Every structure is written in C-alpha cells, then in structure tokens.
Amino acid sequence: MDKALDEVEQGMSYVNTLKTSDVQKLSDWFDRRGDDGQKGRALYCLGRNQFNDGDFSAAIVSYTKALEYSVKAADTLRVARICYDMAHTCNASCSPTDEMMYLARAAEAYKVAGYIKESQQALLEIGQAESGLGRYGAAEDIFKSVLFDAHEMRDTLLEARCLESYAALAMSKDTLDPALAIDLLSRAADELGFPLSYADKGVLAYAYSVSGHRIEAERWLSEARSTAETDSEMADVNFREYQIFSRSGEIGKALAALEKVMEYANRSQSGALSAAVAASQRDYIQGRAEADRERLHAARLQLWVLALGFLLALAAVAAVYYVRKAEAQKKLDAEKAETEKFMNIAEDLQARLSRPVSKSEPKVFDKFNVLERLCEQYYVYEGTDNLQPKILKEVKSIVEGLRSDKKVQKVLENMLDQTLDNVMARLRGDFPSWKEDDFRLFSFTAAGFSSTTISALMGKEKGVVYNRVWRLKGRISSSDSPQKEFFLSALEKK
C-alpha cells in the first residue's frame, strides 16, 4: 500500500495509474487504522486522482481533509504540497481568490520546509494570478522579486518562466511597454537558452507591432503559428493576429482573424456543453442504477419502503423537471425582453437622427442619447452571443460611420460649430498641423461622449483614450493660441 501511495504522491506530473476506486479503498483503510500523517497522505493521493478525473469538487473535499490531518501531524512539506495542488484545483474551478490564498500558504510552507525553489515557483504563480485579475501593479512587484531571487539562486528555469510572465504583463497592462517585453524575451532566449513557446512568440509579434516594426511583427507571428499545436493555441495566435492587423488599420484581415477566434470559442463552448450533458446523463444513469438496487433491497425487507422510495424518486424528478422548465422559460422571456429593448432603442435612434438640429438647442447631443446607450452596449457585448445579430449589425453600422465616414464626421463638426461658437473651425485654424485623428478625438470629447463610447468609436482601449485626451489638453494648454482657454472649456463639457 505504501508503495502504491508513493507513486501517487511523489509524481510531479502524475497521471492516474491506479483507479480512483482503488485509491478510495486505501484511503478508507488508513482512515480507520492509520495515524494523522497516514490519513493525510492517503487523502492527498485520493485528491490527486480525483483532480485528474476532473472531479474537482470531490478533490477539494479530499484535499481539505488531508490538510487538516497533515497540520495535526506537523508535516510541513505535505501541507505545502496539498496547498499547492489545492490552488491548482481552485484555478480549474474558477476561484482565483482561493487559488492565491492557497498559493501563498504553499509558498510559506515550502520556505519553512527548506524547499526554496518550490516556494519561489508558488510566488510566481501568485503573480500570474494577480495579472490574470488585472492587478498589474501587484503582479509586477512579485515578478521583480522572484526574478531577482531566481537569478541569485541561478535557477535558470524559474528565471526564464518569470521573464515569460513579466513580458506578457508588459503587453497586457493599460500602458503597453513593448521595449520591455522584447528585452525580457530576448534575455530568456539568448542568455538563458530557453525555447520560446507559441505564446512568447505571439507576445513578441504584438510588441514589435506596437513599436512600429511591422516586418518583425509578421515574422514572429508566423513563428508563433508554426509553433502552435492545439486548436486552443492556434486561437491565441489568431487573437494576436487580430491585434496586429487592427492596429495597422487592416480591418478586413483583423475581422477575419477575429472570426477564427470566435469560431473556436463557440466550438469550445459547444464541446463543453456536450461534455456536461454527457456527464449529467452518466450521473443520472448511475444514480438510477443505485436507486434500483436500493429499492430491490428495500422490497426484500418491507413493501412499504419500496413504495415510499418510488414516490420520493417521482417527486424529485417532477421537481427537477418543473424547476428546469421554469428556468428555461425565464431565460427565454429575458432574451425576448432584451430583443424588444434594443429594437425600441434602434427605432428611437432612427427617429431622433432624422430630426434636424436646432441651433437653439442647449446641448448638441441631446438627440444622441440613444446612440450613447447603444455604444455602451456595443463596447460591452461586441463579440458575444448576448446581443441579437440584427441589433448588433445596426449598432455597428452607426459606430463604423462615426469611426471612418468623413461625411458623418463633418456633420458632427458642423453641429459643434453651430452650438459651440465655431469651435471646430477655430480649432483647425489655430492648429493646422494636427492629425485628423486628433480633431476627431476633440470633436467626440466636446460632443459629450463618454470614454466608453469614444473607445468604441475610435477602436481604442479605454486607457488609450484617457491618455490621448490628457495629452490633447496638454498640447492645447502649452500652445500659443489666444483661444486655448475656450478650447479647454469645450473639452470640459464632457
């Protein structure tokens, strides 16, 4: 028994060589006859088997019990291993907060047990989890600390993994740092001899694209595509392709790449749903078989027990049926209400846009309230199944018009001139060297659009929009224009 448990416990990338039912029997035996250390060990092995089977809820229960026994037995190393595997189980169960809690506990336990490299690996994964939650400042601090310690310990593998994560962070945070990402990955590949993955090459491609090196970007994108093996990896490469083409203004190629990403997402979602249905059917069949055996056993004892069990089973099935039917009807009603809501918004928008603009109107965009609301939804739900296709198409045509149609943009500038004392004409006169993109950003901001709407209209991230508006105000403020206070006051109307 000890030899069998050794194989389960010691394997870093353990795959089930023993049936979970057999490990369960070993765990039950030690639970009855073993001390706290043996109980914790057996339950830990059972949790590893259950995790590999995809039964995450059962694995969490086993790990929790194993952790209690291991703490009682003062087995610090096993506590560290249990917490580390528990963190991975929480990650698979989409519980990032619990994941970071157990990783922190594992890092501390490994450190106490003298396993410094494993402790640093746990800290690195905390940084990766922080980055995944958008807490880029905390993640960057962790990566810097781990990178320094890994270099001091001469742990090449840990240092290379940290460089990978840090480079991905540099191209994920609000203010992109392509030079840092390129430097980090070059260091991993050239100095440490670490083979770059498809994800690393995708980061390099995006970094070179942001820094304006189109040829290098395409070269690394091709490298990433040739390295990707699974459909999931290919979808990640397609997303990088979408980012690169969208930045260069090649809308057709960008949309084609995005369609590939969405096609994989839909296919994955469908596959996951099918797997869930199959699992539910399997559980139902197993449950029914067990219920049949129990009813047969009860019939041998007393007939009334069989009758009672049948009635309870029938009531449970009926309850499940009516609850699911009610949930399905509720979901259908919500989808219908959402469709009607956006149809009304679209009709209201068309009616409002068809009315002429009066110069006496107090605000130029009173009649664009509906457009504001539609752009909010366009920004939030673009690329999902939540918006009905017809509404999404209608909204997208409006957004693309304000984004690229010079006639529509000219109408907007004329409206601003009528209501804000020729602000756009005076702006073009005082700043003839500005780019059209700057005038368009000024007009959107002066018109009162929110940052979300401007982000959707210009095809930029919110952080980019904030930075550009701030820089625009700075350029006006530092200029020699005698009308700069007037222009700044127009921007404050937002």
N, C-alpha and C positions, 0 to 999 in steps of 0.2 A: 504493500500500500504506500509506504514511504517513497519508494522508487517511482511509482506512478505519479504521486503528487509532486515529486522533484521535477519531473519532466514538464508538468503544467506550470509550476511556479517559476522555474528558472529561465524558461524560454522567453527572450525579449520580444520576439515576433511570433508568439505561439499560435499555432493553428490546431484545431481540435483533433487530437489523435485518439482521445478517449471519448466515448459517448457521454453526453451530459447526464443521462440517467445513471451511468456508472459512477461518475464523479459525485452525483447526488447521494448515491448509496454510501460512498466513502465518507462524505460529509456527515450523513446521518449517524454512521458508526462512531466517528470521532466525537460527534455532539453528545452521544450517550456515554462514551467511555474515556474520552481524551481530556487533557487539561486545557487551560485557556489558550496556550500557544498552539496546540494541535488543532483546536477548534477554529481558531483564527486562520490558520494555514489552509485547512480543508475548505472553509467557506470562501477564502480568497481564490482558491483554484476553481471552485464552483462558479464564482462570479466571472472569471476569465472565460470559462466555457460558455456561459450564458451570454456574455458580451459577443463572442464570436458567432453565436447562433442568431444574433440580432434581437435577443430578448432583453432589452435594456432595462426595463422596469424590474425584472427578476434579478438582473445583475446588480442593480443599485441596492436592492434588499440584501443580497448576499454580501456585498462589499460593506454595507453599513454594519451588519452583524460581525463580520470579520474584523472590522476596525475596532469595535467595542472589545472583542476578546484580545486583540493584539495590544491595545492600550493597557488592558489589565495585566497582560503578560510582560509589559515593558519591552516589547520587541520593536525598537525604533525603526529598524530597517524595513520590516514588514509593514509598519504603519506608513512609511514613505511610499512603498510600492503600491499599497492599497489606495492611498490618496491620489497617487499619480494615475492609476488606472481608473479610479472613480472620476477624476477630472475628464478623462477621455470619454467616459460614458455620459457624463453631463453634456459634453460637447455634441455627442451623437444624438442626445435628447433635446438639443437646442436650449440649453440652460447655461448661458455664458457666465452669469454671475456665480453660480455654484462651481462652474469649471475653474474660475480664477481663485475662488476660496480654497478648493482642494489642491490646486497647483501651488499656492502659497504655503499651505500646510506641508505638502510633499517636499518643497524646497527646503523648508526649515528642518524637517525630519532627516532628509538626506545629509544636510550640513552637520547635524548633531551626530549622525552615524558615521561621518567621515567620508561620505561619497560626494565630494565637491563638484565633480563634473556633472553628475546627475542633478545636483542642486541647481547648477547654472542652467542646465537644459530646461528644468521646470520654470526657472525665472524667464528664460527666453520665450517659452510658450505663454507665460502671463503677458509678456509684451505683445505677442502675436494676437492674443485675445483682446487686449486693450485696443490695438489697432483695428481689429475687426469691428469693435463697437464705436469707432470714430474718436476715441480718446487718444489723439495723436501725440499730445504733449507727454502724457504718462508713458506711452509706448516708446517714444524716442528716448526718454530718460533711462528706461530699462535696457534698451538696446545698447546705449552708450556704455552703461555699467557692465553688461555681460560681455560686450566686445573687448573692453579693457581687461577684464578678468581672464577671458579666453586667451587673449594674446599673452598675458603674463604666465598663464599655465601652459602655453604652447599647445593648446588643444585646437589643432587645425580644423577639425570637422565642426566643432561648435562655433569657431570664429567664422567659418565660411557660411554656416547656416544663419548666423546673426547678420552677416553682411547682406545675405539674400533678403532677409526680413526688413532690414533697415532700408535697402534700396526700394523695395516695394512700398514702404511707408512714404519715402520721399516723393513717389509719384501718385500717392493717394490723398495726402493732406490737402487742405484748402489752397495753400501756396505751394505750387509744384517746384521741385528742385531737381531738374534733370541732370545738372552737372554733378550733384552729389550721388545720384543713382548710378550714373555711368562710372564714376570713380570707384564706388563701392563694389560694383560687379566686376570691374576690371581688376580690382585688387584680388577678389576671390578667384578669378580665373587665371590671372597671370602670376601673382605672387604665391598663392596657395595651391595652384594647380587643381582647383575644384571644377568639375564639369558642370557647366550651366544647364539648367533644366529649361523646358519649353517656357515656363512661367518667367524665368530670369530673362530669357531672350525676348519675350514679349515686353517686359519692363524696359529693356534696352531700346527696343523699337519705338516705344512710346516716348521715352526720354529723348532720343535723337529727333523724333518728330517735333516735340515741343521746343527743342533748342534750334530747330530750323535746318537740320541735316537730313534732308529727305532721302537721299541715296542710302545713307547708313540705316535709316529707319526701315526702308524697304528690304535691305539686306538682312537685318536682324528679324524682321517679320517673316521672311522666307525661311530663315534658320529655325524660328520657333515652329513654323508649320511643319517642317520636315522632322522635327523632334517630337511633336505631339503624337501620341499613340491612340488614346481613347477618344470617344466622342466628346466626353467632358473636357478634355484638354484641347481638342480642336475648337470647341465652343469658346473657350477662353482666348484662344488665338484669334478667332473671328471677332471677338469683342475688341481686342487691341486693334485689329484692322479697322473696325468701325471708328474707334477713337482717332486714329491717324488720318483717315480719309475725311472725317467730319471737320477736323482742324484745318485741313488743307482746302476745304470748300468743295470737295468732290462728293456732292450729295448723293448722286446715283450709286456710286460704289459704297458709300457709307451705309445707305439704306439696304443694299444687297447683303452687306456683312451683318447688319443688324437683324435682317430677316433670318439668316442662318442661325444666329444666336437664339432668336425667339422660337425657331423651329425645334432646336434641341431642347429648349426649356419646356415647350409644350409636350414633346415626346417623352421627356423625363418625368414630367408631371403625370402623364397618362400611364407610364410604366409603374410609377409609384402607386398610383391609384389601383391599377390591376393587381399589383402585389398585395396591397392592403385588402382588396376584395378576396383574393385567394386565401390570404391568411385568416380572414374572418370566416370564410366558408370552411376552412380546415378546422378552426377552433369550434365552429358550430357543430361539425360532424363529430369531432372528438367529444365535445360536451354532450351531444345527443347519445353517443355510444355509452358514455359513462352513466348518463341518466337511465338508459335502458337496463344497464347492469344493476343499478341501484333499485330500480323498480322490480326487476326479477327477484332480487334478493329479498326485497320487502314483501313480495307476494308470497314467498315461502313462509314468512313469519305471520303476517296478518293481511287480509284482503283490504281492509280499510286504509292501510298505509299506502298501498298502491293507488287507490282512488284519490287519496289526498295529494300524492305526488303528481298524478296526472293533472289534477285541477290546478295545482300551483304552476306546473310547466305551461299549461294552456294560458293561464293568466299572464305569465311572464312574456310569452310570445305575443299575446294580444297587446300587452302594454308597450312592448318594443315596436310593434307594427304601428300603433297609433301615434306613438311619440315621433317615430321617423317620418310618418306621413304628415304630421303637423309641422315638423321642421322643414320638410321639402316644400310644403305649401307656403310657409312663412318666407322661405328663400325666394320662391317664385314671385310672391307678392312684392318683395323688396326689389327684385330685378325689374318688375313691371313699373313700380313707382319711380325707380331710377331712370328708366327709359322715358317715361312721361315727363319727368322733371327736366331732362336735358332737351327733349323735343320742345317743351314750352320755352326753355331758355333760348334755343336756337331761333324759334319763331319770333320771340320778343326782340332778339338781336337784329333780325332781318327788318322788323318793323321800325326799330329805332334808327338803324343805319340809313333807312330810306328817307327819313325826315331831314330837311335842310337845317344847317347850323345857323342859329341866330347870333349875331354879334353881341346882343344884349344879354346873352346867357351868362350867368355869373361864373360858371366853370366850363372849360372847353370839353371836358369828358363826362359831363352828366349823362350823355347818351351812350357812353361806352361802359356803363356799369355792368351790363350783361357780358360784354367782351372781357372785362376784368375777371368776372366769375368763371367764364369758360376757360380762360387762360390758366387760372389756378388749377382747374381740373385737368387741363391738357398737360401741365407740368407734372402733376402728381401721378396721373394714371397712364401716361403715354407708354406703350409697350406692354400693357396688361390687358386682361380679358374683361376688366370691370366696366369699361366704357363700351357702350354699344357701338359697333363699327360705323354705323351711319352717322352718329353724333361725332365720333372721333374724326371722321373724314371731313365733316362740316367745319369743326373747330380748327382742324389742321389747315384747311384752305385759308381761313382768316389769319392764322398765325403766320403761315408762309407768305401771305400777301404783305403783311406789315414787316416781315423779315426781309423780303427780297424785291417786292414790287415797287419800283421807283415812283409810279403814279400814285399808289396808295400813300407812300411816304410823303410825296409832295402835297397831297391833300391834307395830311396831318400837319405839315409845316404851315400851310395856308391857314388852317384853323387856329393854330397857335398864334400866328401873326395877327389874326382878327381879334383875338381875345386878350393877348398879352403885349399889345403895343408894338407889333412888328418885331418880336423878339428874335425870330429865326433870321429874318433879313438883316437885322443889325448884327447878329452874331456872325453871319457869314461875311459881312463887311469888315468886322474887326479882326476876324481870324481866318483869312483866306487860305492859310496853309494847312488847316485841319483836314483830316480824312473824313470821307463820308460816314464812316463808322462812328466817328466822334459826334458829328451832327445828329446822326440817328439816335445815339445814346442820350444826347442832350434833349432831343425832342420827346423821347419816351419818358424821361425823368420829369421834364417840365410839364408834360401832359398829366402827370399824377399816377402813372402806372406803378404798381408795387414791384419790389425786387423779384418776386416770383414770376410776375408777368413779363418783366424785361428779360429775365433769364430765358423764358420760353421763346420770346420774340427774337432774341439775338442768338439763340442756340449756345448760350454760355452757362457755366455753373454760377450759382448764387455768389460764391466767394469771389469769382472773377468780376461779376457785375459790381459788387460792393467796392472792390479795389479800383475799378475803372472810373466809377462815379467820383470816388475820393480824389483820384489823380486829376480828373477833369476839373473839379472845383479848385484844386491846387494850381493848375495851369492858368485858370481864369484869374484867380486871386493874385498870382505873381506877374500877371501881364501888365502892359502899359495902357490897356484900354480904359478910357474915361468912363465906360459904361459897365465896368466889371461888377459893381455892386448890384446893378439892375439884373445882370445875367445870373449872379449868385442867388438873388432873391427869387428868380424864376425857378431855379432848381429846388429851392426850399418849399415850393408849393406842393411838392410830392406828399 
